[in-house]
Amino acid sequence: SWQADMWSVGATIIEMLIASYPFPEYPTLAMVVKFLASDAPVVLPSSITDPNIIDLLHICLNRETSQRPTAKQLLEHPFLSED
C-alpha cells in the first residue's frame, strides 16, 4: 500500500541523513514488524535537528496509516518544496 511506502520513505530519509540503519534497536525484520505493530513511539536520532525534516519524518512515520500522506501530498511539504 502507499501508506507502507510512505513509512519506507521516512525510514530511507533517516538512513540517508545518518548514513546507517535507522532502527538499530530492531536489527531483524521480525523485530521491525513487531515494532510497527506496537504502540512504541518512533524516536528520531538526536542528530536530526531541522524542524522541516523532523515534521516530514513525523508525517511519514505516523503510526496511524490513514494519516500518512500520499506521494503528491508529500511533495507539497515545505522541506521538499523549498527553493
C-alpha positions in Angstrom: 0.0 0.0 0.0 1.1 3.6 -0.5 0.8 4.1 3.3 3.6 1.5 3.8 5.6 3.2 1.1 5.4 6.5 3.0 6.8 4.7 6.1 9.6 3.5 3.9 10.3 6.9 2.6 10.6 8.2 6.1 13.0 5.4 7.1 15.0 5.9 4.0 15.4 9.6 4.7 16.6 8.9 8.2 19.1 6.3 6.8 20.4 8.9 4.3 20.8 11.6 7.0 22.6 9.4 9.5 24.4 7.1 7.0 23.3 3.9 8.8 20.4 1.7 9.5 17.7 3.9 11.1 16.4 1.5 13.7 19.4 -0.2 15.3 17.3 -1.3 18.3 15.3 -3.5 15.8 18.1 -5.4 13.9 15.9 -8.1 12.3 12.8 -7.9 10.0 10.7 -9.7 12.6 11.6 -7.1 15.2 10.8 -4.3 12.9 7.4 -5.8 12.1 6.7 -6.3 15.9 7.7 -2.7 16.5 5.4 -1.5 13.7 2.5 -3.4 15.2 3.2 -1.9 18.7 2.4 1.5 20.2 6.0 2.3 20.8 6.9 5.8 19.8 9.2 6.5 16.9 12.3 8.2 18.3 14.3 10.2 15.8 18.1 10.4 16.1 19.1 13.4 18.0 21.4 14.5 15.2 18.3 15.4 13.1 17.6 18.9 14.1 16.0 20.7 11.1 12.3 21.4 12.0 11.1 20.8 8.5 12.8 17.5 8.2 11.5 16.5 11.7 8.0 17.4 10.6 8.3 15.5 7.3 9.6 12.4 9.2 6.8 12.5 11.7 4.3 12.7 8.9 5.8 9.8 7.1 6.3 7.7 10.2 2.8 8.4 11.6 1.5 5.2 13.4 -2.0 5.9 12.0 -1.6 4.8 8.4 -4.6 6.7 7.3 -2.8 9.9 8.4 0.2 9.3 6.2 0.4 11.5 3.1 0.2 10.4 -0.5 3.2 11.0 -2.6 1.5 14.0 -4.2 0.8 15.5 -0.7 4.3 14.7 0.4 5.8 16.7 -2.5 3.9 19.8 -1.1 5.7 19.6 2.2 7.8 22.7 2.9 11.0 20.6 3.2 10.5 19.2 -0.3 9.1 22.4 -1.9 11.8 24.8 -0.6 13.7 26.7 -3.2 
